[in-house]
Amino acid sequence: MIKLQFHQEEYSSFLYQEGSVFFPLLSSEEITALRELFFQHHPQDPQGFYATTHLEDKTLRKQISNQIYKIIAPKLEGLFSNIQVLGGAFISKAPGEKGILPLHQDWNIVDEEKARSYNLWIPLCDVNDFNGAMRILERSHLKEKTYRGPNISPSLHHISRTVEDHMFSVNMKAGEALIYDHALWHSSPVNQSKEIRLAIVMGIIADGADMKYYHQNGADIEEYNSHPNFFFENDRENGHKTLSLHQRFPFKIGSLDETEFEQIYLGKEIQVKEELKQSFFSSLFNRFKNKSSKS
């Protein structure tokens, strides 16, 4: 398994087991420089939930990525021993319900049986419940084998309200960095403030990990060979039309109901069995104790 390695091994283990880790990264000067860069290209606040990776102008899309990379990449090299940064983008969440980001997992960009991939998410303002901080389902990245792409339905989307009850907000200061596994379920609620919630996101893989792109075709999943510049040079929704097909295989894409969610993600069935087991031995012990006292 190819995984991202911090120079401090305890961080690497924590990221793999928990699915996310955050730490301070940017100075106030760097935060200011990045905010100025965003507003230089966006004199008016974008509406709803917006990302510069969705710009139709691919040249500008790549230019912004390079400018973000120039500021942040040197900071990351001192923290990791095998990091490959795939590019960067601004993400803004406008006030109001149009800025809500529903429950989802990010697309697979590697074969997750061989490697892991991540997003580095850096708010450029303080984030909390009020202005739409990211919410995560803890340790959810290793619970279920999924393939994720532009036309593949998320397995928990229709029970998102139930799932949200088990998630928590990651409140962060401007300039702190959150790295999370692409398979980690996450969302962000409405921004109730009067200003956009501005952040940066950068795709990350470990050196040696091959990039992939997944597409559903009937009852099959198609796996295509991808590359680091794909999301900046191509139409992300139609990668299956431009990338080379590596393999096709059958895979059942389905939705989980609430009971299945509780069993797979919360371990509820195991918990119930443990409670029954403890109750059984407790009852057996009491019967033995009572019998001994009578004799």
MARTORVEX-438297 format. One line per 4 residues: for each residue x, y, z of N, C-alpha, C. Coordinates in pm, whole numbers. Layout:
X Y Z X Y Z X Y Z ~ ...
//
This chain:
84 -120 0 0 0 0 88 125 0 ~ 70 212 -99 145 337 -106 67 445 -32 ~ 126 497 73 59 597 157 147 720 172 ~ 83 832 201 156 956 227 233 943 357
360 985 354 445 973 472 490 1109 523 ~ 448 1144 644 503 1259 713 644 1224 760 ~ 725 1326 783 854 1301 845 835 1249 987 ~ 726 1293 1053 691 1242 1185 594 1125 1165
640 1003 1192 565 882 1160 430 875 1230 ~ 419 934 1349 291 926 1421 179 996 1344 ~ 214 1102 1269 115 1170 1186 70 1081 1070 ~ 164 1006 1013 130 915 903 33 808 949
60 749 1064 -28 645 1119 -165 701 1152 ~ -167 821 1208 -294 883 1245 -379 910 1121 ~ -317 961 1016 -390 991 892 -450 865 833 ~ -374 757 828 -424 633 769 -539 575 851
-527 580 983 -629 519 1068 -753 606 1084 ~ -733 736 1099 -845 826 1126 -905 886 999 ~ -826 896 893 -876 952 768 -850 1100 750 ~ -803 1168 855 -775 1311 843 -683 1355 957
-612 1464 933 -529 1525 1036 -509 1671 999 ~ -508 1761 1099 -484 1901 1064 -375 1961 1151 ~ -313 2068 1098 -195 2125 1160 -177 2267 1107 ~ -106 2355 1180 -80 2492 1131 14 2488 1012
-9 2578 914 75 2575 794 115 2714 745 ~ 20 2805 723 49 2932 658 66 3047 757 ~ 153 3140 720 170 3263 798 61 3363 760 ~ 46 3468 837 -54 3572 806 -21 3640 674
109 3654 643 148 3716 515 109 3627 398 ~ 124 3498 412 88 3405 305 -64 3399 286 ~ -136 3406 396 -282 3410 387 -328 3534 311 ~ -268 3648 344 -301 3773 276 -269 3766 128
-153 3710 94 -112 3699 -47 -210 3612 -126 ~ -257 3504 -66 -349 3414 -135 -488 3477 -150 ~ -532 3549 -48 -661 3618 -58 -655 3725 -167 ~ -546 3798 -174 -530 3900 -278 -529 3837 -417
-467 3721 -429 -464 3650 -556 -605 3612 -600 ~ -686 3563 -506 -822 3525 -540 -902 3645 -588 ~ -899 3753 -512 -981 3869 -548 -928 3943 -671 ~ -801 3923 -702 -747 3976 -827 -817 3914 -947
-847 3785 -938 -915 3714 -1046 -1067 3716 -1032 ~ -1117 3757 -914 -1261 3756 -888 -1301 3888 -821 ~ -1314 3995 -899 -1351 4124 -840 -1489 4122 -774 ~ -1575 4030 -817 -1705 4011 -753 -1709 3872 -691
-1773 3861 -574 -1782 3732 -506 -1862 3633 -590 ~ -1809 3513 -612 -1885 3409 -683 -2008 3369 -602 ~ -2110 3321 -670 -2232 3278 -604 -2227 3128 -575 ~ -2302 3086 -473 -2313 2945 -441 -2181 2884 -399
-2164 2755 -431 -2039 2685 -403 -1957 2687 -531 ~ -1837 2741 -523 -1758 2770 -643 -1614 2720 -626 ~ -1558 2665 -734 -1418 2622 -735 -1353 2663 -867 ~ -1229 2709 -861 -1162 2754 -983 -1128 2637 -1076
-1134 2511 -1026 -1114 2397 -1115 -1230 2382 -1214 ~ -1341 2455 -1190 -1456 2447 -1280 -1456 2559 -1384 ~ -1351 2642 -1383 -1343 2748 -1482 -1337 2689 -1623 ~ -1410 2749 -1715 -1405 2701 -1854 -1271 2736 -1920
-1210 2845 -1876 -1080 2886 -1930 -971 2797 -1869 ~ -927 2696 -1942 -831 2601 -1888 -695 2663 -1863 ~ -660 2763 -1942 -532 2832 -1922 -532 2906 -1789 ~ -642 2976 -1759 -654 3047 -1632 -661 2948 -1516
-730 2839 -1536 -742 2734 -1435 -603 2687 -1392 ~ -517 2663 -1491 -382 2615 -1464 -294 2727 -1407 ~ -314 2849 -1455 -236 2962 -1404 -260 2984 -1255 ~ -386 2980 -1215 -420 2998 -1073 -359 2884 -991
-367 2764 -1042 -308 2649 -972 -159 2669 -951 ~ -89 2714 -1054 56 2734 -1042 90 2842 -940 ~ 8 2947 -934 33 3055 -839 12 3007 -695 ~ -90 2925 -674 -114 2867 -541 1 2774 -504
39 2690 -600 146 2593 -577 276 2663 -535 ~ 307 2773 -599 431 2845 -572 441 2888 -426 ~ 327 2923 -367 326 2969 -228 327 2853 -130 ~ 251 2746 -160 227 2642 -61 323 2524 -71
364 2485 -190 447 2364 -207 573 2364 -121 ~ 647 2476 -114 768 2474 -30 739 2445 117 ~ 621 2482 163 584 2456 303 562 2306 324 ~ 513 2238 222 478 2097 236 600 2006 229
699 2048 152 817 1964 134 890 1938 265 ~ 878 2030 359 943 2011 488 865 1921 583 ~ 742 1884 545 658 1802 631 648 1658 586 ~ 669 1634 455 647 1501 398 773 1450 329
785 1318 324 902 1259 258 871 1210 118 ~ 742 1198 82 708 1139 -49 585 1204 -112 ~ 568 1333 -96 447 1400 -142 456 1440 -289 ~ 345 1424 -361 331 1476 -497 205 1561 -499
222 1691 -518 109 1784 -520 57 1793 -664 ~ -73 1774 -680 -131 1766 -814 -180 1900 -868 ~ -179 2002 -786 -229 2132 -827 -318 2190 -719 ~ -357 2314 -737 -437 2380 -635 -551 2460 -695
-650 2490 -611 -765 2568 -654 -823 2643 -536 ~ -888 2753 -567 -966 2824 -467 -1106 2765 -460 ~ -1160 2760 -341 -1300 2719 -320 -1366 2826 -236 ~ -1481 2875 -282 -1554 2974 -204 -1697 2926 -182
-1747 2956 -65 -1885 2922 -27 -1956 3053 5 ~ -2050 3091 -80 -2124 3216 -60 -2228 3199 52 ~ -2269 3307 114 -2377 3297 212 -2504 3242 147 ~ -2580 3166 225 -2707 3115 175 -2702 2967 138
-2820 2912 112 -2834 2769 91 -2769 2718 -38 ~ -2748 2805 -136 -2685 2761 -260 -2539 2721 -240 ~ -2482 2760 -128 -2343 2725 -100 -2326 2595 -23 ~ -2435 2528 11 -2428 2402 84 -2358 2296 -1
-2268 2222 60 -2202 2110 -6 -2258 1981 54 ~ -2336 1905 -23 -2400 1785 32 -2299 1677 71 ~ -2345 1582 148 -2265 1468 189 -2210 1394 67 ~ -2080 1365 68 -2019 1294 -44 -1880 1244 -8
-1825 1160 -93 -1683 1127 -94 -1624 1186 -222 ~ -1498 1223 -218 -1433 1270 -340 -1403 1152 -432 ~ -1384 1181 -560 -1359 1075 -657 -1231 998 -625 ~ -1232 868 -657 -1106 794 -656 -1014 853 -764
-892 877 -731 -795 914 -835 -676 818 -835 ~ -685 714 -749 -588 604 -748 -665 475 -726 ~ -601 362 -750 -658 233 -711 -640 222 -560 ~ -750 230 -485 -739 239 -339 -702 107 -271
-689 0 -349 -634 -122 -293 -481 -121 -297 ~ -426 -26 -374 -280 -17 -389 -223 112 -330 ~ -304 216 -320 -255 347 -275 -370 427 -216 ~ -336 539 -153 -438 631 -103 -412 768 -165
-517 849 -177 -503 986 -227 -578 1078 -133 ~ -547 1209 -141 -594 1301 -37 -623 1439 -96 ~ -696 1516 -18 -707 1660 -40 -641 1732 76 ~ -573 1840 44 -522 1934 144 -615 2054 138
-684 2082 248 -784 2188 253 -739 2294 352 ~ -726 2419 304 -672 2527 388 -769 2645 385 ~ -837 2675 496 -924 2792 497 -841 2920 504 ~ -887 3022 433 -820 3153 435 -895 3251 523
-985 3198 604 -1053 3272 710 -1086 3169 818 ~ -1114 3214 939 -1154 3120 1043 -1285 3053 1002 ~ -1297 2922 1024 -1419 2850 986 -1478 2779 1108 ~ -1610 2779 1112 -1683 2720 1223 -1823 2682 1175
-1908 2639 1266 -2044 2599 1228 -2120 2713 1162 ~ -2093 2837 1203 -2171 2951 1156 -2147 2980 1008 ~ -2020 2971 965 -1992 3004 824 -1963 2882 737 ~ -1998 2764 786 -1992 2645 700 -1863 2568 704
-1813 2538 824 -1692 2455 836 -1717 2316 778 ~ -1610 2250 738 -1624 2114 689 -1670 2022 801 ~ -1758 1928 766 -1802 1825 859 -1756 1689 805 ~ -1710 1601 895 -1659 1472 850 -1720 1359 932
-1728 1243 867 -1769 1120 934 -1640 1047 969 ~ -1606 1049 1094 -1478 1001 1142 -1453 855 1102 ~ -1334 827 1051 -1286 693 1016 -1370 625 908 ~ -1444 701 831 -1534 641 732 -1463 599 604
-1336 634 590 -1264 609 464 -1228 463 441 ~ -1230 381 546 -1190 241 534 -1306 145 556 ~ -1427 196 562 -1542 115 601 -1606 40 484 ~ -1598 93 365 -1673 37 253 -1592 55 125
-1585 -49 45 -1516 -39 -84 -1608 33 -182 ~ -1564 144 -234 -1646 221 -328 -1562 265 -447 ~ -1629 281 -560 -1570 347 -677 -1648 474 -700 ~ -1577 584 -725 -1642 715 -726 -1595 793 -849
-1692 847 -920 -1664 924 -1040 -1784 1006 -1078 ~ -1780 1069 -1195 -1883 1166 -1231 -2024 1110 -1244 ~ -2037 980 -1276 -2172 924 -1296 -2202 809 -1201 ~ -2129 803 -1088 -2148 695 -991 -2217 752 -867
-2332 697 -832 -2412 749 -721 -2348 715 -586 ~ -2341 811 -493 -2288 784 -359 -2382 693 -281 ~ -2327 598 -207 -2409 497 -140 -2487 550 -21 ~ -2448 665 34 -2515 718 154 -2596 844 127
-2601 886 2 -2660 1016 -29 -2805 1026 16 ~ -2883 920 -3 -3027 928 27 -3059 920 176 ~ -2959 884 259 -2980 885 405 -2888 987 471 ~ -2859 1094 398 -2762 1193 446 -2801 1255 580
-2930 1274 604 -2972 1333 732 -2936 1243 849 ~ -2951 1112 830 -2912 1017 935 -2761 1020 956 ~ -2688 1022 847 -2542 1022 854 -2492 1149 923 ~ -2552 1263 890 -2509 1392 947 -2514 1391 1099
-2604 1312 1158 -2615 1305 1304 -2490 1247 1368 ~ -2407 1179 1288 -2287 1114 1341 -2159 1184 1295 ~ -2172 1301 1236 -2057 1376 1188 -2023 1490 1283 ~ -1904 1544 1269 -1867 1661 1351 -1796 1766 1266
-1805 1889 1310 -1745 2000 1239 -1597 2013 1273 ~ -1517 2043 1171 -1374 2067 1192 -1354 2218 1194 ~ -1363 2277 1312 -1344 2421 1325 -1194 2453 1317 ~ -1158 2549 1233 -1017 2575 1207 -990 2725 1201
-866 2761 1228 -819 2897 1212 -766 2916 1070 ~ -771 3039 1022 -715 3069 890 -570 3024 884 ~ -533 2954 776 -395 2911 758 -365 2773 812 ~ -457 2714 890 -438 2576 929 -470 2485 810
-412 2367 810 -431 2275 697 -494 2145 745 ~ -591 2098 669 -655 1969 695 -624 1877 577 ~ -561 1765 603 -543 1662 501 -643 1553 529 ~ -722 1515 427 -819 1407 447 -817 1313 328
-843 1188 357 -848 1082 257 -967 1107 165 ~ -949 1085 35 -1056 1109 -61 -1180 1023 -36 ~ -1163 911 35 -1277 824 64 -1351 863 191 ~ -1305 964 261 -1370 1009 384 -1498 1084 351
-1610 1043 410 -1736 1113 388 -1732 1250 455 ~ -1773 1354 381 -1771 1488 436 -1877 1575 370 ~ -1900 1691 427 -1999 1786 377 -1967 1921 438 ~ -2043 2023 399 -2034 2151 470 -2170 2220 463
-2217 2272 576 -2351 2330 584 -2356 2472 529 ~ -2469 2533 546 -2492 2668 495 -2398 2769 561 ~ -2352 2864 484 -2274 2977 535 -2374 3083 582 ~ -2383 3102 713 -2480 3196 769 -2422 3335 791
-2295 3354 755 -2234 3486 771 -2269 3574 650 ~ -2211 3692 645 -2237 3784 534 -2122 3788 434 ~ -2019 3706 456 -1902 3705 369 -1879 3564 314 ~ -1810 3556 199 -1779 3424 146 -1680 3352 238
-1693 3223 245 -1596 3141 317 -1496 3092 213 ~ -1375 3144 221 -1274 3120 118 -1170 3019 168 ~ -1135 2925 80 -1037 2823 116 -958 2782 -9 ~ -855 2703 15 -775 2645 -92 -782 2494 -79
-786 2425 -192 -778 2279 -190 -671 2236 -289 ~ -594 2136 -249 -489 2082 -335 -498 1929 -332 ~ -498 1867 -450 -495 1722 -457 -355 1670 -428 ~ -349 1558 -356 -219 1505 -314 -218 1353 -328
-109 1301 -380 -82 1158 -377 61 1138 -331 ~ 95 1013 -301 233 981 -265 311 948 -392 ~ 439 974 -391 525 938 -503 509 789 -535 ~ 498 757 -662 487 618 -702 345 568 -720
246 649 -680 106 609 -696 59 642 -838 ~ -1 545 -906 -53 567 -1040 -192 627 -1033 ~ -217 730 -1113 -347 797 -1111 -448 724 -1199 ~ -574 720 -1150 -682 651 -1219 -805 741 -1228
-897 698 -1312 -1025 769 -1331 -1130 659 -1348 ~ -1244 673 -1275 -1344 567 -1275 -1476 617 -1331 ~ -1538 528 -1409 -1663 562 -1478 -1753 439 -1477 ~ -1881 459 -1451 -1975 348 -1454 -2033 331 -1594
-2033 205 -1640 -2090 172 -1770 -2181 51 -1749 ~ -2312 76 -1729 -2405 -31 -1699 -2372 -95 -1566 ~ -2353 -228 -1566 -2320 -300 -1443 -2170 -308 -1419 ~ -2091 -241 -1504 -1945 -247 -1493 -1887 -113 -1449
-1770 -123 -1388 -1686 -6 -1360 -1570 -8 -1458 ~ -1545 105 -1522 -1431 118 -1612 -1322 198 -1542 ~ -1201 145 -1546 -1085 212 -1485 -994 263 -1597 ~ -971 394 -1597 -888 457 -1699 -756 505 -1637
-651 505 -1716 -524 560 -1673 -532 712 -1681 ~ -497 779 -1572 -505 925 -1568 -365 984 -1547 ~ -358 1114 -1523 -229 1182 -1507 -248 1309 -1423 ~ -141 1365 -1367 -152 1478 -1273 -220 1602 -1330
-212 1626 -1460 -271 1747 -1517 -414 1729 -1568 ~ -471 1611 -1546 -602 1582 -1605 -707 1687 -1569 ~ -719 1721 -1440 -827 1810 -1397 -807 1955 -1440 ~ -689 1986 -1490 -662 2122 -1536 -664 2134 -1688
-649 2023 -1755 -639 2027 -1901 -758 1965 -1972 ~ -847 1898 -1897 -953 1821 -1961 -1089 1850 -1897 ~ -1192 1797 -1959 -1327 1803 -1907 -1342 1693 -1803 ~ -1349 1730 -1678 -1349 1631 -1569 -1468 1536 -1575
-1578 1578 -1636 -1697 1494 -1642 -1686 1387 -1752 ~ -1592 1403 -1845 -1586 1314 -1961 -1449 1252 -1981 ~ -1384 1218 -1870 -1252 1158 -1880 -1251 1027 -1956 ~ -1365 956 -1952 -1372 827 -2021 -1365 843 -2173
-1380 965 -2221 -1373 989 -2366 -1232 1024 -2414 ~ -1145 1062 -2321 -1011 1107 -2360 -898 1021 -2303 ~ -922 951 -2193 -819 872 -2128 -820 729 -2182 ~ -709 657 -2162 -700 519 -2212 -758 423 -2109
-839 328 -2157 -904 230 -2070 -801 127 -2023 ~ -796 108 -1891 -703 9 -1833 -772 -125 -1812 ~ -892 -121 -1754 -966 -245 -1734 -1113 -215 -1708 ~ -1194 -319 -1729 -1338 -310 -1700 -1376 -431 -1616
-1459 -412 -1513 -1495 -523 -1426 -1633 -500 -1367 ~ -1705 -607 -1335 -1838 -592 -1276 -1829 -547 -1131 ~ -1916 -457 -1092 -1919 -409 -954 -2059 -356 -925 ~ -2118 -405 -818 -2253 -364 -784 -2252 -228 -714
-2313 -130 -777 -2327 3 -717 -2464 9 -651 ~ -2467 26 -522 -2595 27 -451 -2598 133 -344 ~ -2713 145 -280 -2732 240 -171 -2752 162 -41 ~ -2700 213 66 -2719 152 197 -2842 209 265
-2915 125 336 -3024 177 419 -2967 210 557 ~ -3049 261 646 -2999 307 776 -2940 193 858 ~ -3001 76 851 -2950 -38 927 -2813 -80 875 ~ -2798 -86 744 -2669 -122 684 -2563 -18 717
-2602 110 714 -2508 216 751 -2459 198 894 ~ -2551 170 985 -2514 153 1126 -2423 33 1146 ~ -2447 -74 1071 -2364 -193 1083 -2224 -170 1026 ~ -2217 -113 907 -2089 -98 837 -2005 16 893
-2068 130 915 -1994 250 954 -1986 273 1104 ~ -2085 227 1178 -2088 253 1323 -2060 129 1406 ~ -2055 11 1340 -2030 -112 1414 -2139 -148 1512 ~ -2263 -109 1480 -2372 -127 1576 -2401 -275 1602
-2395 -358 1497 -2423 -500 1513 -2321 -563 1607 ~ -2195 -525 1590 -2089 -578 1675 -2112 -533 1819 ~ -2154 -407 1835 -2178 -354 1968 -2291 -430 2037 ~ -2398 -458 1963 -2511 -532 2019 -2467 -672 2061
-2386 -739 1976 -2337 -872 2008 -2252 -871 2134 ~ -2169 -767 2149 -2086 -756 2268 -2171 -739 2392 ~ -2278 -657 2382 -2368 -635 2495 -2439 -764 2533 ~ -2482 -843 2432 -2547 -971 2459 -2450 -1069 2523
-2325 -1067 2475 -2222 -1154 2530 -2195 -1121 2676 ~ -2182 -991 2707 -2157 -949 2844 -2275 -984 2935 ~ -2397 -967 2880 -2517 -998 2956 -2523 -1147 2988 ~ -2484 -1231 2889 -2485 -1376 2907 -2390 -1417 3018
-2266 -1368 3012 -2167 -1407 3112 -2200 -1351 3250 ~ -2260 -1231 3251 -2303 -1173 3378 -2410 -1258 3443 ~ -2507 -1303 3361 -2616 -1388 3411 -2561 -1522 3459 ~ -2467 -1579 3382 -2407 -1707 3419 -2331 -1694 3550
-2258 -1583 3566 -2181 -1560 3687 -2273 -1548 3808 ~ -2385 -1475 3792 -2478 -1456 3903 -2543 -1587 3944 ~ -2576 -1671 3845 -2636 -1800 3876 -2537 -1888 3953 ~ -2409 -1884 3909 -2307 -1962 3976 -2285 -1911 4119
-2289 -1778 4132 -2268 -1714 4263 -2380 -1752 4359 ~ -2504 -1750 4311 -2619 -1782 4393 -2617 -1929 4436 ~ -2576 -2015 4338 -2570 -2158 4368 -2464 -2187 4475 ~ -2353 -2117 4465 -2244 -2138 4561 -2283 -2092 4702
-2355 -1981 4710 -2394 -1927 4839 -2494 -2020 4909 ~ -2578 -2091 4831 -2677 -2181 4890 -2612 -2308 4944 ~ -2504 -2346 4876 -2436 -2467 4922 -2334 -2431 5030
//
